Amino acid sequence: MSKTAVSLVAFAGAIVVSLVWQFWQPPVPQWSEVELKMLQSLTLDSLPDLPPDPSNAVADNPRAAEFGSLLFFDRRLSANGGISCSTCHQAERRFTDGLQKGQGIGTTARHTPSIVGTAYSPWQYWDGRRDSQWAQALAPLEHPDEHAASRAQIAALVAEDESYREIYTSLFGPPVDVNTVFVNVGKSIAAFERTVMPTASRFDEYVAAVIDGDIGQQQELYSEDEVRGLRLFVGKANCIQCHNGPLLTNHEFHNTGVISFPGEVPDKSRVQGVRDVMDDEFNCLGPYSDDPEPDCPELTFALTGATLIGAFKTPSLRNLKDTAPFMHKGQLATLAAVLEHYNNASDAMIGHNEIKPLDLSSREMDQLEQFLNTLAAPVSGAFDQSSTVGASAGP
């Protein structure tokens, strides 16, 4: 054999070895008892009962949830009769809108976060500038870039719409005082939003099969790459440092080095959000709380200071399907782009951030993304009538 032929054979062999090295992986190990407990802690079976909201007397009243659902989809709660809560929080998109920034009367400052499961969170919005769902529900109604309505307009709608007036009176008494009606509208919307919850995903079913020892069901539910992606999630990639618990969020605020929105100065983030929630007239300690003896440890002991610069609330990873783009201003268009951001994190990114490069291979990145896609599932809640109410309420 000539030297040229030998060289070609050696070159071809090197390519084969390289390909084998790149694509071969050792067999997937069995889950240990410690790992099983960790996986189980991430499933919806581990989700505790919904915590009460003593600041909202109708938080768990079905009649109030029904009223709140009507209000949520009603475009008359806006200055131009064209914007409802569901304009940005669309049920078919897991209560997001598919835009970089929310679009109401004008363009909002940030990406629309989902409301699914947020009744479990002590803070609302990306920066936590509200401390209850009902306080959050009130803010967009008056914001000039969202509904741009007035309290008087909303109180008048409740008083003049016969069906609204009837249900409002059954819950709160006659609609008389403008501020009181306005607050009770927010509390009713919150009662509806408390019903909007994630349902079991393929991930939850897979973990159940692992716990039951049903190998066949495990293989039917998850591919080998999805299993490896889950192992990366709880292991090498360390995603569960922030995305833990049944809702896959710690409800805390972190600076993960996300670059600013093009053409904008860095967002003030949680450092401003905590100031805003302290000053909010509708916060836990405010005069509109229904709790006669308010106990507000989250608000009272909220962290403040420079460490919060660039920090935003950890979003839930459940129901990622149909919720792109991602991050607080929709800076990253795809889930793959989000993973790339964390994989290549560096000190050159904005501010003092908490992340370090994951150093995952391209195949590991793909496996992690495949796992994250298994978290998709339908959303439950009292919103089956949304398609008709949204169309009929208002012009």
C-alpha positions, 0 to 999 in steps of 0.5 A: 500500500502506498504512503498516500493510501496509508495516509488516507486510511489513517485520516479516515480512521481519525474521522471515525474515531472523532465522530464516535467520540463526539456522539457516543455516550455511556449508558444512562445510569439508573436514578438513585434514591437521593435523585428520586427525591429530588425529582419528586420535589420538582413534580406537581404532586409536591405542590402544596395547597394554595396559600391563603391571601388574607388581604383579599376577602374574596380570594377563594370565592367562586362567584368572585372568580367568575366575576374576575374572569368576565373582567379579565376578558372585558375590553371596556376596562380601557380608555379606547375600549380595545384592551383587556387583561387578555390582550397581553395574557392570552390563554392560548399562549399560556397567558403571554403574548408572543411579543418582546414587550407588551402592547396595550394602548402603547408599548410597555417597558417589559416582556409580558410574564405569564400569570400561570401559578403566580398565586404561589409567588409573594411578588408580582412582575419581573421586578416584584413591584407588587406583593399580591395578585390583586395589587398587580391587577390594578396597576395596568388598568391605570397605566398609560401604556396599558389600559389607560383607564381611570378609576372613575371609568371602571367604577362607572362600568360596574355600576351601569352594567346590569349584570356586573352591578348584580354580581358586584353587589352580591359580593361587596354590597352596592358599588358606591365609592370609586376607590373601593369599587376599583380595588374590588375589581382587582380583587375579583380579577385576582380570584380568577387568576388564582384558578390559573394553574399548570397541569401535569406535563410529560415530565411529571408522568415520567417521574411517576413512572420512575418512582413506580419502577415502570421501565416500559412506561419510562421509555414510552414517555422519555427518549434517551436524550430527554433523560440525559437532558433532565440529568443535566438540568439537575446535575452538571447545568445546575439549573435547579439552583434557581429553577426548583420546586414544583413550579420550577422557580424559587420566586427570588431575584437574580442578576443573570447577566442578560444584556440590555434591550437595544438602545436602552439604558440598563433596566433598574430592575429589583432595586427599583421594584422593592422601592415601588412595592414599599410605596404602593398604596395597595400593598399588604400593609396598606389601607385596602387590605382585608386582613384586620391584623396584617402580617406581612413578613415578605414586605417587612423583611424584603431585601434592599440595596445595591445587590439587587441591581440587574436582578429579576424574578426567576420565571417558572419553566413550566409551560414554556411552549408558546411563551417565546421570546424570553427574558424580562424584555424579550431579548432572547428569541428562542429557548436555544438562545437562552441556553446559549446565553447561560452556556457562554456566560462571562464577566463581560456581561452587564453588571455583577452577575451570578452565572458562570459558563456551563461549558456544555457541548452542542449535544448536551445543549440539545438534550437540555432543550429537549428536556425543557420542552417536556415541561409543556402542558395545558393550563387549567382555570376558570377561563373556558368562556374566554373566546366568547366573553372577549369578543362580546365585551365592549366594542 
